[in-house]
Amino acid sequence: MAHERIEINREIMGGRPVIRGTRVPVELVLRKLGAGMSAKAILADHPRLTLEDIRAAQAFAADYIADEELVYR
């Protein structure tokens, strides 16, 4: 699935997925959400982001996990 708001470029943050047009890694957005930060607080920390960017980070992660092969032990 294409993610227009997510960019992967070796020249930006070593190729880690970032919000397009920023140096904000998808991982950082997800970690902040996981730590209980609200979208409003994340937007205050990163004024260049939008609510749509936060949702795109979540959708990107969900699609990435959906393609993972899970191993149960």
PyMOL Python script that loads the backbone (N, CA, C, O; Angstrom):
from pymol import cmd

cmd.read_pdbstr("""\
ATOM      1  N   MET A   1       0.850  -1.180   0.000  1.00  0.00           N
ATOM      2  CA  MET A   1       0.000   0.000   0.000  1.00  0.00           C
ATOM      3  C   MET A   1       0.894   1.240   0.000  1.00  0.00           C
ATOM      4  O   MET A   1       1.859   1.314   0.761  1.00  0.00           O
ATOM      5  N   ALA A   2       0.577   2.195  -0.837  1.00  0.00           N
ATOM      6  CA  ALA A   2       1.344   3.442  -0.919  1.00  0.00           C
ATOM      7  C   ALA A   2       0.953   4.371   0.229  1.00  0.00           C
ATOM      8  O   ALA A   2      -0.217   4.483   0.597  1.00  0.00           O
ATOM      9  N   HIS A   3       1.944   5.014   0.768  1.00  0.00           N
ATOM     10  CA  HIS A   3       1.722   5.957   1.858  1.00  0.00           C
ATOM     11  C   HIS A   3       2.299   7.303   1.436  1.00  0.00           C
ATOM     12  O   HIS A   3       3.503   7.537   1.546  1.00  0.00           O
ATOM     13  N   GLU A   4       1.437   8.174   0.958  1.00  0.00           N
ATOM     14  CA  GLU A   4       1.870   9.456   0.414  1.00  0.00           C
ATOM     15  C   GLU A   4       2.546  10.341   1.446  1.00  0.00           C
ATOM     16  O   GLU A   4       3.406  11.145   1.086  1.00  0.00           O
ATOM     17  N   ARG A   5       2.192  10.223   2.701  1.00  0.00           N
ATOM     18  CA  ARG A   5       2.738  11.095   3.739  1.00  0.00           C
ATOM     19  C   ARG A   5       4.003  10.537   4.393  1.00  0.00           C
ATOM     20  O   ARG A   5       4.613  11.193   5.236  1.00  0.00           O
ATOM     21  N   ILE A   6       4.389   9.332   4.003  1.00  0.00           N
ATOM     22  CA  ILE A   6       5.570   8.692   4.586  1.00  0.00           C
ATOM     23  C   ILE A   6       6.655   8.613   3.514  1.00  0.00           C
ATOM     24  O   ILE A   6       6.392   8.267   2.362  1.00  0.00           O
ATOM     25  N   GLU A   7       7.875   8.943   3.923  1.00  0.00           N
ATOM     26  CA  GLU A   7       9.002   8.936   2.992  1.00  0.00           C
ATOM     27  C   GLU A   7      10.123   8.060   3.551  1.00  0.00           C
ATOM     28  O   GLU A   7      10.432   8.103   4.742  1.00  0.00           O
ATOM     29  N   ILE A   8      10.720   7.269   2.668  1.00  0.00           N
ATOM     30  CA  ILE A   8      11.901   6.479   3.024  1.00  0.00           C
ATOM     31  C   ILE A   8      12.981   6.853   2.021  1.00  0.00           C
ATOM     32  O   ILE A   8      12.860   6.597   0.823  1.00  0.00           O
ATOM     33  N   ASN A   9      14.048   7.469   2.545  1.00  0.00           N
ATOM     34  CA  ASN A   9      15.129   7.969   1.701  1.00  0.00           C
ATOM     35  C   ASN A   9      16.425   7.807   2.487  1.00  0.00           C
ATOM     36  O   ASN A   9      16.540   8.310   3.605  1.00  0.00           O
ATOM     37  N   ARG A  10      17.393   7.110   1.913  1.00  0.00           N
ATOM     38  CA  ARG A  10      18.663   6.867   2.614  1.00  0.00           C
ATOM     39  C   ARG A  10      19.346   8.152   3.061  1.00  0.00           C
ATOM     40  O   ARG A  10      20.117   8.145   4.020  1.00  0.00           O
ATOM     41  N   GLU A  11      19.073   9.234   2.385  1.00  0.00           N
ATOM     42  CA  GLU A  11      19.707  10.516   2.704  1.00  0.00           C
ATOM     43  C   GLU A  11      19.039  11.223   3.886  1.00  0.00           C
ATOM     44  O   GLU A  11      19.573  12.202   4.407  1.00  0.00           O
ATOM     45  N   ILE A  12      17.890  10.737   4.303  1.00  0.00           N
ATOM     46  CA  ILE A  12      17.149  11.363   5.402  1.00  0.00           C
ATOM     47  C   ILE A  12      17.042  10.355   6.542  1.00  0.00           C
ATOM     48  O   ILE A  12      16.450   9.287   6.383  1.00  0.00           O
ATOM     49  N   MET A  13      17.612  10.695   7.678  1.00  0.00           N
ATOM     50  CA  MET A  13      17.552   9.862   8.886  1.00  0.00           C
ATOM     51  C   MET A  13      17.999   8.427   8.605  1.00  0.00           C
ATOM     52  O   MET A  13      17.446   7.480   9.163  1.00  0.00           O
ATOM     53  N   GLY A  14      18.994   8.273   7.746  1.00  0.00           N
ATOM     54  CA  GLY A  14      19.549   6.943   7.468  1.00  0.00           C
ATOM     55  C   GLY A  14      18.580   5.977   6.815  1.00  0.00           C
ATOM     56  O   GLY A  14      18.774   4.764   6.897  1.00  0.00           O
ATOM     57  N   GLY A  15      17.548   6.482   6.170  1.00  0.00           N
ATOM     58  CA  GLY A  15      16.590   5.619   5.490  1.00  0.00           C
ATOM     59  C   GLY A  15      15.427   5.158   6.349  1.00  0.00           C
ATOM     60  O   GLY A  15      14.615   4.340   5.917  1.00  0.00           O
ATOM     61  N   ARG A  16      15.346   5.685   7.571  1.00  0.00           N
ATOM     62  CA  ARG A  16      14.203   5.332   8.421  1.00  0.00           C
ATOM     63  C   ARG A  16      12.954   6.025   7.884  1.00  0.00           C
ATOM     64  O   ARG A  16      13.055   7.128   7.348  1.00  0.00           O
ATOM     65  N   PRO A  17      11.788   5.413   8.013  1.00  0.00           N
ATOM     66  CA  PRO A  17      10.562   6.058   7.551  1.00  0.00           C
ATOM     67  C   PRO A  17      10.300   7.336   8.354  1.00  0.00           C
ATOM     68  O   PRO A  17      10.325   7.325   9.585  1.00  0.00           O
ATOM     69  N   VAL A  18      10.051   8.429   7.642  1.00  0.00           N
ATOM     70  CA  VAL A  18       9.762   9.714   8.271  1.00  0.00           C
ATOM     71  C   VAL A  18       8.488  10.292   7.671  1.00  0.00           C
ATOM     72  O   VAL A  18       8.028   9.866   6.612  1.00  0.00           O
ATOM     73  N   ILE A  19       7.933  11.266   8.371  1.00  0.00           N
ATOM     74  CA  ILE A  19       6.808  12.008   7.816  1.00  0.00           C
ATOM     75  C   ILE A  19       7.367  12.860   6.680  1.00  0.00           C
ATOM     76  O   ILE A  19       8.316  13.619   6.881  1.00  0.00           O
ATOM     77  N   ARG A  20       6.789  12.739   5.504  1.00  0.00           N
ATOM     78  CA  ARG A  20       7.293  13.425   4.311  1.00  0.00           C
ATOM     79  C   ARG A  20       7.487  14.917   4.569  1.00  0.00           C
ATOM     80  O   ARG A  20       6.633  15.588   5.148  1.00  0.00           O
ATOM     81  N   GLY A  21       8.638  15.410   4.119  1.00  0.00           N
ATOM     82  CA  GLY A  21       8.936  16.825   4.250  1.00  0.00           C
ATOM     83  C   GLY A  21       9.478  17.221   5.610  1.00  0.00           C
ATOM     84  O   GLY A  21       9.700  18.401   5.880  1.00  0.00           O
ATOM     85  N   THR A  22       9.694  16.223   6.475  1.00  0.00           N
ATOM     86  CA  THR A  22      10.222  16.490   7.817  1.00  0.00           C
ATOM     87  C   THR A  22      11.343  15.495   8.093  1.00  0.00           C
ATOM     88  O   THR A  22      11.646  14.631   7.270  1.00  0.00           O
ATOM     89  N   ARG A  23      11.938  15.633   9.242  1.00  0.00           N
ATOM     90  CA  ARG A  23      12.898  14.643   9.725  1.00  0.00           C
ATOM     91  C   ARG A  23      12.315  13.936  10.957  1.00  0.00           C
ATOM     92  O   ARG A  23      13.052  13.428  11.802  1.00  0.00           O
ATOM     93  N   VAL A  24      10.999  13.916  11.040  1.00  0.00           N
ATOM     94  CA  VAL A  24      10.315  13.283  12.176  1.00  0.00           C
ATOM     95  C   VAL A  24      10.057  11.814  11.827  1.00  0.00           C
ATOM     96  O   VAL A  24       9.242  11.512  10.955  1.00  0.00           O
ATOM     97  N   PRO A  25      10.759  10.899  12.517  1.00  0.00           N
ATOM     98  CA  PRO A  25      10.564   9.476  12.220  1.00  0.00           C
ATOM     99  C   PRO A  25       9.171   8.978  12.618  1.00  0.00           C
ATOM    100  O   PRO A  25       8.600   9.410  13.619  1.00  0.00           O
ATOM    101  N   VAL A  26       8.652   8.074  11.818  1.00  0.00           N
ATOM    102  CA  VAL A  26       7.384   7.413  12.138  1.00  0.00           C
ATOM    103  C   VAL A  26       7.485   6.775  13.519  1.00  0.00           C
ATOM    104  O   VAL A  26       6.546   6.843  14.312  1.00  0.00           O
ATOM    105  N   GLU A  27       8.623   6.159  13.800  1.00  0.00           N
ATOM    106  CA  GLU A  27       8.824   5.501  15.097  1.00  0.00           C
ATOM    107  C   GLU A  27       8.620   6.465  16.257  1.00  0.00           C
ATOM    108  O   GLU A  27       8.009   6.095  17.261  1.00  0.00           O
ATOM    109  N   LEU A  28       9.115   7.684  16.141  1.00  0.00           N
ATOM    110  CA  LEU A  28       8.970   8.674  17.218  1.00  0.00           C
ATOM    111  C   LEU A  28       7.499   8.987  17.467  1.00  0.00           C
ATOM    112  O   LEU A  28       7.055   9.063  18.613  1.00  0.00           O
ATOM    113  N   VAL A  29       6.754   9.167  16.391  1.00  0.00           N
ATOM    114  CA  VAL A  29       5.321   9.451  16.525  1.00  0.00           C
ATOM    115  C   VAL A  29       4.628   8.289  17.232  1.00  0.00           C
ATOM    116  O   VAL A  29       3.819   8.499  18.136  1.00  0.00           O
ATOM    117  N   LEU A  30       4.947   7.065  16.817  1.00  0.00           N
ATOM    118  CA  LEU A  30       4.314   5.891  17.414  1.00  0.00           C
ATOM    119  C   LEU A  30       4.701   5.720  18.877  1.00  0.00           C
ATOM    120  O   LEU A  30       3.864   5.359  19.704  1.00  0.00           O
ATOM    121  N   ARG A  31       5.952   5.974  19.195  1.00  0.00           N
ATOM    122  CA  ARG A  31       6.386   5.857  20.592  1.00  0.00           C
ATOM    123  C   ARG A  31       5.683   6.883  21.482  1.00  0.00           C
ATOM    124  O   ARG A  31       5.311   6.580  22.615  1.00  0.00           O
ATOM    125  N   LYS A  32       5.509   8.080  20.967  1.00  0.00           N
ATOM    126  CA  LYS A  32       4.812   9.104  21.748  1.00  0.00           C
ATOM    127  C   LYS A  32       3.358   8.707  21.969  1.00  0.00           C
ATOM    128  O   LYS A  32       2.829   8.872  23.068  1.00  0.00           O
ATOM    129  N   LEU A  33       2.717   8.188  20.940  1.00  0.00           N
ATOM    130  CA  LEU A  33       1.339   7.720  21.104  1.00  0.00           C
ATOM    131  C   LEU A  33       1.290   6.575  22.105  1.00  0.00           C
ATOM    132  O   LEU A  33       0.410   6.529  22.965  1.00  0.00           O
ATOM    133  N   GLY A  34       2.247   5.643  21.989  1.00  0.00           N
ATOM    134  CA  GLY A  34       2.301   4.501  22.893  1.00  0.00           C
ATOM    135  C   GLY A  34       2.558   4.890  24.339  1.00  0.00           C
ATOM    136  O   GLY A  34       2.153   4.188  25.265  1.00  0.00           O
ATOM    137  N   ALA A  35       3.234   6.012  24.521  1.00  0.00           N
ATOM    138  CA  ALA A  35       3.518   6.499  25.878  1.00  0.00           C
ATOM    139  C   ALA A  35       2.334   7.260  26.458  1.00  0.00           C
ATOM    140  O   ALA A  35       2.378   7.719  27.599  1.00  0.00           O
ATOM    141  N   GLY A  36       1.278   7.389  25.664  1.00  0.00           N
ATOM    142  CA  GLY A  36       0.074   8.043  26.167  1.00  0.00           C
ATOM    143  C   GLY A  36      -0.076   9.498  25.773  1.00  0.00           C
ATOM    144  O   GLY A  36      -1.013  10.163  26.216  1.00  0.00           O
ATOM    145  N   MET A  37       0.832  10.010  24.945  1.00  0.00           N
ATOM    146  CA  MET A  37       0.685  11.400  24.500  1.00  0.00           C
ATOM    147  C   MET A  37      -0.521  11.508  23.574  1.00  0.00           C
ATOM    148  O   MET A  37      -0.803  10.605  22.786  1.00  0.00           O
ATOM    149  N   SER A  38      -1.205  12.602  23.683  1.00  0.00           N
ATOM    150  CA  SER A  38      -2.334  12.843  22.790  1.00  0.00           C
ATOM    151  C   SER A  38      -1.804  13.380  21.462  1.00  0.00           C
ATOM    152  O   SER A  38      -0.686  13.890  21.380  1.00  0.00           O
ATOM    153  N   ALA A  39      -2.620  13.255  20.441  1.00  0.00           N
ATOM    154  CA  ALA A  39      -2.247  13.814  19.140  1.00  0.00           C
ATOM    155  C   ALA A  39      -2.011  15.316  19.273  1.00  0.00           C
ATOM    156  O   ALA A  39      -1.102  15.868  18.654  1.00  0.00           O
ATOM    157  N   LYS A  40      -2.827  15.961  20.076  1.00  0.00           N
ATOM    158  CA  LYS A  40      -2.680  17.404  20.276  1.00  0.00           C
ATOM    159  C   LYS A  40      -1.307  17.744  20.870  1.00  0.00           C
ATOM    160  O   LYS A  40      -0.680  18.721  20.460  1.00  0.00           O
ATOM    161  N   ALA A  41      -0.847  16.950  21.822  1.00  0.00           N
ATOM    162  CA  ALA A  41       0.470  17.179  22.438  1.00  0.00           C
ATOM    163  C   ALA A  41       1.593  16.928  21.440  1.00  0.00           C
ATOM    164  O   ALA A  41       2.585  17.657  21.425  1.00  0.00           O
ATOM    165  N   ILE A  42       1.443  15.903  20.608  1.00  0.00           N
ATOM    166  CA  ILE A  42       2.452  15.621  19.587  1.00  0.00           C
ATOM    167  C   ILE A  42       2.515  16.780  18.593  1.00  0.00           C
ATOM    168  O   ILE A  42       3.601  17.201  18.194  1.00  0.00           O
ATOM    169  N   LEU A  43       1.372  17.283  18.202  1.00  0.00           N
ATOM    170  CA  LEU A  43       1.340  18.416  17.266  1.00  0.00           C
ATOM    171  C   LEU A  43       1.970  19.655  17.885  1.00  0.00           C
ATOM    172  O   LEU A  43       2.592  20.448  17.178  1.00  0.00           O
ATOM    173  N   ALA A  44       1.820  19.830  19.181  1.00  0.00           N
ATOM    174  CA  ALA A  44       2.448  20.966  19.861  1.00  0.00           C
ATOM    175  C   ALA A  44       3.972  20.807  19.865  1.00  0.00           C
ATOM    176  O   ALA A  44       4.697  21.790  19.716  1.00  0.00           O
ATOM    177  N   ASP A  45       4.459  19.571  20.035  1.00  0.00           N
ATOM    178  CA  ASP A  45       5.893  19.298  20.014  1.00  0.00           C
ATOM    179  C   ASP A  45       6.493  19.430  18.612  1.00  0.00           C
ATOM    180  O   ASP A  45       7.658  19.795  18.455  1.00  0.00           O
ATOM    181  N   HIS A  46       5.684  19.129  17.606  1.00  0.00           N
ATOM    182  CA  HIS A  46       6.147  19.111  16.214  1.00  0.00           C
ATOM    183  C   HIS A  46       5.161  19.909  15.353  1.00  0.00           C
ATOM    184  O   HIS A  46       4.305  19.328  14.687  1.00  0.00           O
ATOM    185  N   PRO A  47       5.284  21.236  15.371  1.00  0.00           N
ATOM    186  CA  PRO A  47       4.297  22.097  14.707  1.00  0.00           C
ATOM    187  C   PRO A  47       4.137  21.880  13.199  1.00  0.00           C
ATOM    188  O   PRO A  47       3.123  22.273  12.622  1.00  0.00           O
ATOM    189  N   ARG A  48       5.128  21.258  12.559  1.00  0.00           N
ATOM    190  CA  ARG A  48       5.013  21.020  11.110  1.00  0.00           C
ATOM    191  C   ARG A  48       4.118  19.821  10.797  1.00  0.00           C
ATOM    192  O   ARG A  48       3.701  19.639   9.653  1.00  0.00           O
ATOM    193  N   LEU A  49       3.826  19.011  11.803  1.00  0.00           N
ATOM    194  CA  LEU A  49       2.974  17.841  11.578  1.00  0.00           C
ATOM    195  C   LEU A  49       1.500  18.226  11.595  1.00  0.00           C
ATOM    196  O   LEU A  49       1.107  19.265  12.126  1.00  0.00           O
ATOM    197  N   THR A  50       0.705  17.355  10.998  1.00  0.00           N
ATOM    198  CA  THR A  50      -0.748  17.507  11.022  1.00  0.00           C
ATOM    199  C   THR A  50      -1.356  16.233  11.612  1.00  0.00           C
ATOM    200  O   THR A  50      -0.677  15.217  11.757  1.00  0.00           O
ATOM    201  N   LEU A  51      -2.615  16.303  11.941  1.00  0.00           N
ATOM    202  CA  LEU A  51      -3.310  15.117  12.433  1.00  0.00           C
ATOM    203  C   LEU A  51      -3.264  14.010  11.381  1.00  0.00           C
ATOM    204  O   LEU A  51      -3.154  12.832  11.724  1.00  0.00           O
ATOM    205  N   GLU A  52      -3.348  14.377  10.114  1.00  0.00           N
ATOM    206  CA  GLU A  52      -3.282  13.395   9.034  1.00  0.00           C
ATOM    207  C   GLU A  52      -1.920  12.695   9.005  1.00  0.00           C
ATOM    208  O   GLU A  52      -1.834  11.512   8.675  1.00  0.00           O
ATOM    209  N   ASP A  53      -0.849  13.433   9.354  1.00  0.00           N
ATOM    210  CA  ASP A  53       0.480  12.822   9.420  1.00  0.00           C
ATOM    211  C   ASP A  53       0.534  11.759  10.514  1.00  0.00           C
ATOM    212  O   ASP A  53       1.107  10.688  10.319  1.00  0.00           O
ATOM    213  N   ILE A  54      -0.062  12.059  11.657  1.00  0.00           N
ATOM    214  CA  ILE A  54      -0.082  11.093  12.764  1.00  0.00           C
ATOM    215  C   ILE A  54      -0.864   9.854  12.356  1.00  0.00           C
ATOM    216  O   ILE A  54      -0.438   8.730  12.623  1.00  0.00           O
ATOM    217  N   ARG A  55      -1.988  10.053  11.722  1.00  0.00           N
ATOM    218  CA  ARG A  55      -2.788   8.913  11.253  1.00  0.00           C
ATOM    219  C   ARG A  55      -2.035   8.114  10.192  1.00  0.00           C
ATOM    220  O   ARG A  55      -2.129   6.887  10.152  1.00  0.00           O
ATOM    221  N   ALA A  56      -1.288   8.808   9.337  1.00  0.00           N
ATOM    222  CA  ALA A  56      -0.497   8.119   8.309  1.00  0.00           C
ATOM    223  C   ALA A  56       0.593   7.266   8.945  1.00  0.00           C
ATOM    224  O   ALA A  56       0.878   6.170   8.462  1.00  0.00           O
ATOM    225  N   ALA A  57       1.205   7.752  10.021  1.00  0.00           N
ATOM    226  CA  ALA A  57       2.219   6.972  10.724  1.00  0.00           C
ATOM    227  C   ALA A  57       1.608   5.695  11.288  1.00  0.00           C
ATOM    228  O   ALA A  57       2.215   4.627  11.211  1.00  0.00           O
ATOM    229  N   GLN A  58       0.421   5.801  11.850  1.00  0.00           N
ATOM    230  CA  GLN A  58      -0.264   4.626  12.391  1.00  0.00           C
ATOM    231  C   GLN A  58      -0.628   3.643  11.274  1.00  0.00           C
ATOM    232  O   GLN A  58      -0.454   2.435  11.428  1.00  0.00           O
ATOM    233  N   ALA A  59      -1.125   4.156  10.165  1.00  0.00           N
ATOM    234  CA  ALA A  59      -1.505   3.294   9.042  1.00  0.00           C
ATOM    235  C   ALA A  59      -0.274   2.609   8.449  1.00  0.00           C
ATOM    236  O   ALA A  59      -0.332   1.433   8.091  1.00  0.00           O
ATOM    237  N   PHE A  60       0.840   3.338   8.342  1.00  0.00           N
ATOM    238  CA  PHE A  60       2.072   2.758   7.834  1.00  0.00           C
ATOM    239  C   PHE A  60       2.521   1.606   8.727  1.00  0.00           C
ATOM    240  O   PHE A  60       2.881   0.539   8.230  1.00  0.00           O
ATOM    241  N   ALA A  61       2.501   1.814  10.028  1.00  0.00           N
ATOM    242  CA  ALA A  61       2.913   0.772  10.973  1.00  0.00           C
ATOM    243  C   ALA A  61       1.989  -0.445  10.871  1.00  0.00           C
ATOM    244  O   ALA A  61       2.456  -1.583  10.887  1.00  0.00           O
ATOM    245  N   ALA A  62       0.701  -0.207  10.768  1.00  0.00           N
ATOM    246  CA  ALA A  62      -0.254  -1.319  10.663  1.00  0.00           C
ATOM    247  C   ALA A  62       0.008  -2.125   9.398  1.00  0.00           C
ATOM    248  O   ALA A  62      -0.013  -3.356   9.436  1.00  0.00           O
ATOM    249  N   ASP A  63       0.254  -1.453   8.282  1.00  0.00           N
ATOM    250  CA  ASP A  63       0.535  -2.156   7.031  1.00  0.00           C
ATOM    251  C   ASP A  63       1.855  -2.909   7.112  1.00  0.00           C
ATOM    252  O   ASP A  63       1.966  -4.022   6.596  1.00  0.00           O
ATOM    253  N   TYR A  64       2.849  -2.318   7.751  1.00  0.00           N
ATOM    254  CA  TYR A  64       4.148  -2.970   7.914  1.00  0.00           C
ATOM    255  C   TYR A  64       3.996  -4.256   8.723  1.00  0.00           C
ATOM    256  O   TYR A  64       4.535  -5.298   8.352  1.00  0.00           O
ATOM    257  N   ILE A  65       3.264  -4.174   9.823  1.00  0.00           N
ATOM    258  CA  ILE A  65       3.055  -5.348  10.678  1.00  0.00           C
ATOM    259  C   ILE A  65       2.227  -6.404   9.955  1.00  0.00           C
ATOM    260  O   ILE A  65       2.464  -7.600  10.123  1.00  0.00           O
ATOM    261  N   ALA A  66       1.272  -5.976   9.164  1.00  0.00           N
ATOM    262  CA  ALA A  66       0.423  -6.921   8.440  1.00  0.00           C
ATOM    263  C   ALA A  66       1.243  -7.777   7.476  1.00  0.00           C
ATOM    264  O   ALA A  66       0.868  -8.912   7.181  1.00  0.00           O
ATOM    265  N   ASP A  67       2.349  -7.244   6.992  1.00  0.00           N
ATOM    266  CA  ASP A  67       3.200  -7.982   6.058  1.00  0.00           C
ATOM    267  C   ASP A  67       4.271  -8.819   6.747  1.00  0.00           C
ATOM    268  O   ASP A  67       4.998  -9.560   6.085  1.00  0.00           O
ATOM    269  N   GLU A  68       4.376  -8.708   8.071  1.00  0.00           N
ATOM    270  CA  GLU A  68       5.371  -9.463   8.827  1.00  0.00           C
ATOM    271  C   GLU A  68       4.952 -10.932   8.912  1.00  0.00           C
ATOM    272  O   GLU A  68       3.765 -11.253   8.987  1.00  0.00           O
ATOM    273  N   GLU A  69       5.928 -11.792   8.898  1.00  0.00           N
ATOM    274  CA  GLU A  69       5.671 -13.200   9.137  1.00  0.00           C
ATOM    275  C   GLU A  69       5.896 -13.459  10.611  1.00  0.00           C
ATOM    276  O   GLU A  69       7.012 -13.295  11.103  1.00  0.00           O
ATOM    277  N   LEU A  70       4.873 -13.854  11.315  1.00  0.00           N
ATOM    278  CA  LEU A  70       4.965 -14.070  12.750  1.00  0.00           C
ATOM    279  C   LEU A  70       5.442 -15.481  13.051  1.00  0.00           C
ATOM    280  O   LEU A  70       5.029 -16.440  12.400  1.00  0.00           O
ATOM    281  N   VAL A  71       6.302 -15.595  14.030  1.00  0.00           N
ATOM    282  CA  VAL A  71       6.798 -16.891  14.470  1.00  0.00           C
ATOM    283  C   VAL A  71       6.389 -17.080  15.920  1.00  0.00           C
ATOM    284  O   VAL A  71       6.746 -16.282  16.787  1.00  0.00           O
ATOM    285  N   TYR A  72       5.637 -18.139  16.175  1.00  0.00           N
ATOM    286  CA  TYR A  72       5.190 -18.437  17.533  1.00  0.00           C
ATOM    287  C   TYR A  72       6.049 -19.558  18.099  1.00  0.00           C
ATOM    288  O   TYR A  72       6.304 -20.555  17.423  1.00  0.00           O
ATOM    289  N   ARG A  73       6.490 -19.394  19.328  1.00  0.00           N
ATOM    290  CA  ARG A  73       7.328 -20.431  19.949  1.00  0.00           C
ATOM    291  C   ARG A  73       6.628 -21.037  21.121  1.00  0.00           C
ATOM    292  O   ARG A  73       7.174 -21.928  21.772  1.00  0.00           O
TER     293      ARG A  73
END
""", "prot")
cmd.dss("prot")
cmd.show_as("cartoon", "prot")
cmd.util.cbc("prot")
cmd.orient("prot")
